[in-house]
Structures are given as C-alpha cells and as structure tokens.
Amino acid sequence: MGDVAAKIKVMPNSPEVDLDELQDELEAALPQGARIRGFERDDVAFGLVALLPTVIVPDDAGGTEAVEEAFAEVESVESVAVENVGRL
C-alpha cells in the first residue's frame, strides 16, 4: 500500500477570484485522508490563472474521484481536471 499523487487543474470561474483564498477553500474541502503537497499556478488567458494542487491520496481511498468532486463543489471553481497521476 502506498499513496497516489495527482496533479489536478482547478479553473476558477472568474479572473477576479482571490487565488490565495481559493487555495484555502480547496484545502478545507479535501476528503479525509487526502492532503495537498503544494500548489502551482498556470496563466491560462485573459488574466485567468489556474491552480494546480498536487494532491496526495492514500491508495485505499479509491483514487482521485472524491477529491475531484470535493473541489468541484467549491463555489468559485469552474472546472476540475486531473492532469497526471502517479504512485509515491
């Protein structure tokens, strides 16, 4: 049993979204057992910046679906997409 690391692309629904606040909201939304190992930011277009948290999920948690669903529930999130997944 190990952990799975997933880089997830989170698109805010507007360029006005405070990214620091969004990071806090994403961390608060994490399902039990999952944790974030850092954030990257990616300039998309027209002032819009995507957040790319690297999420660590225990192997027995059933993959990244619970994390994706939790992130999608955050009010200022437009979309959530897994960029890549690997074992730790």
N, C-alpha and C positions, 0 to 999 in steps of 0.2 A: 504494500500500500504506500503510495506516495501522494504528492499533490500535483494538481494541474495548474499551470499558469496560462492565463488567457489575456491577450491584449484586446480590449473592447473599445470600439469607436463610438463615442456618445456625441451626438449632434444636438446642440441647444436649439430651441425653436426661434431664437432671435439673436442678432448681434449684441443686443443690449443686456443679455443675461450676464450676471456677475459670475465669472468662472470660478473664483475662489469659493463663493457661496455654493455654486453647483457642486464643486468637489466635496464640500462638507455634506451636502444633501445626498450625494451618491454614497459616501461612506456610511451615513446614517441608514441608508436603505438596504445595505448589504444583508443578505440572509446569514443566519447563524453559521459560523464555521468558515465563512469566506472573509478574506481581508485584501486590502489594496496595498500593493508594493510600490506605489509611485504613479505619478501622472506625467504624461507628455501632453503637449498642445500642438495642434496642427492647423495652420492657417488654411482655411478652405477657400473662401472667396468673399468679396464684398464685406470685409470686416468680420465674417463669421469664423469662429475658431472652434474646432472640435477638441474634446478632451479624450485622451487615450489612457485610461487607467489600466494598469496591469493588475489583474485580479488573481489571487491565489485561492483555489478551491480544493478542499480535500477530495481525494479520489472517490470516496464513498458518497459524495454529495450529489451524484448524478449529473456531473458536467456543469456547464455554464448557464443552463436554461433558467434556473432560479434567479441567478444574478441578472441576466438579461431582462427578465420580467420585472424584477425589482427596480432596475434602472429605468425601464420604460414607464413605470408608474410615477416617477418624479415629474412634478408639474412642468418644469421648464425644459424637459427633454423632448426633442422632436423625433429622434430615431436612435436605435442601438444596433450595432452590428459587430460581430466577432471578427477581428482582423486575423488573429492566429492563436493557436493553442499548442501547448507543449507540456511535456512532463518535467517535473523538477527532480 
